[in-house]
Amino acid sequence: MASTGEEQLLTLRVTRSEPAADGIQLLELRHPAGAELPAFTAGSHLAVRVPSGAMRNYSLCNAPGERDRYVLAVKREERGRGGSISLVDGVKAGDSIEVARPHNLFELVPAPGYIFVAGGIGITPILSMIRSLIAAGEKPFHLYYLTRSAASTAFLPELSAAALKDRVTLHHDEGDPARAFDLWPIFEQPTKQHIYCCGPRPLMDAVRDMTGHWPTSAVHFEDFGSDLVRPRADDAPFKVQLGTGGAVLEVPVGASILEVVRAHGRRVPSSCESGTCGTCRTRVLGGEPDHRDMVLSAAERRSAMMICVSRAKSGLLVLDL
């Protein structure tokens, strides 16, 4: 095993690398000696060291009962930070790859039933949940799987099978906003079911708005799809000062504060690196953050920020690091 300085990494063998849909690559990872892998629960993700050296998080999509392999489906993000391109283009069957042990920030909690909403590659953690529910033979669920087209829909044969006909709704909008699926009738009347949503930021924002009258504890979100960390057209470089009177570091466009401070030897706790878990919350001592997370409340944003995704509106941020 290798070490990042924070956590021991497992070296696994890539036993399959093949298209799962247009722009989506399926990767199967196994122990090189055939040993059993660390257990995981539905909704878990792996932190993967991609060939460029960056660590990126990808949800596990196979059934938690499978201890002999981890299966990922990775969307090649042309406008992302480069991690998915490095992984999809740079890894082939037979290669070795380093991963952290599975972590779960999107856990399937006990409930009378479940409503799943997946947008595009957001199907990956939800598919693991569905497989676990089917294996257990209990708890009703319904999946609303929203994609651009059939060709870009991962796991389409499995999810369109006759056995799931009454439990899965597939919708392709062909890129036309006028053809977007109307979720409001599903959420208009709260029930005792729990809602799990994973996908692009606009989808999650829409579901969040439509479920404001549901109990907060019954609505769960996950985003490792990079919408929160993807560079924006108006992004600009800025500086970060580590504590009052500390070192001043440049944060360029395309890099996060977290990545920059790590590159300068500062160890900072983190997990999702997508602004959804709260692990890298950092106190702001000066300057004005540009908040891009989905975690902090308006009150919390007055004194803290998530340094994995958020940037600066001012030229300098002073952080308690």
C-alpha positions, 0 to 999 in steps of 0.5 A: 500500500502507498500513503498520501500522508493522510490515509493508506491507499490500496493498489488495485488492478483494473480488470475491465475498462469499457464504454458504459454509454457515450462519454462514460467509461466503466472501470472494474477494480480488483485486488491483484492477489484476488483478496477480498476488498474492504466492505462498502455500503450503498452510496459509498465512493472511492477516492482514486489517484488518477494518472495525473496525480490528482485525487478524485472521488467516484461513486461505487455502482455495484452491489455492496455484497460484492467483496471481490470488486469495485465498479465505477462509471466515470463521465469524461468531463471535457470542461472539468478539472481534468481528473476524469479525462486523465482517468478515462484516457490514461487507464486501461485493463491490466493497469494498477491504480491507487484508491482509498478505502470506501467512504459513505457521505450519501448513506441509505438510511432506513425508511418505509420506501424511497424516491430516487432521482438521478441525472446523467452520471448521478445514477452511479451511487443510486444504482448501488442503492437499488441493487442493495434493495433488490438483493434484500427483497424489501422496501419499495422504491421508484427511480426517476432517471433523467438523461439527455439521450438513450445513447448517453444513458449508462446501465440502460439495458439493466434499468429498462428490463421488464423486471423493473418496469414498474419501478423505473421511469426513464426520460430523455430530454434530447437537450431540449429544456421544453422536454424536461421531466416534471418532478413536481407531481411526485413531490407535491404531497410529502410522504414517509419515503426518503428522497435521494437525488444525485446529478447536475447542480440544476437538477439538485437545486430544482429538487431542493426547491420542490421539496422544501415542504418535506422534512429536511431529514428525508431529503438527501443529495450527492454531487461528485459530478464536478458541477460545483468545482468546474471552472466558470467563465468569470473565474479569476486568480486570487491570493490566500493568506494562511492565518494572520501574517502567514504565507500568501499563496496564489490560487490560479483559475482551475485550482481550488484553495484546498489543492493549493494549500496541500501543494504547499505542504499544509494538511487539511481534512477533506472528503468529498472535494465537491462542496457537499460534505462539510469536512474542509470547512475553514474559518474566514479571518478576512476578505470576501469568499465566493461561496459555491458549496451546498452545505453552509447556511447563510449565517455560517457563511458569514464566518466560514467557507468550504475551501474545496469549491469556493473561491474569492470575490476579494483579491485576498482571503485570510483563512484560519489555516 
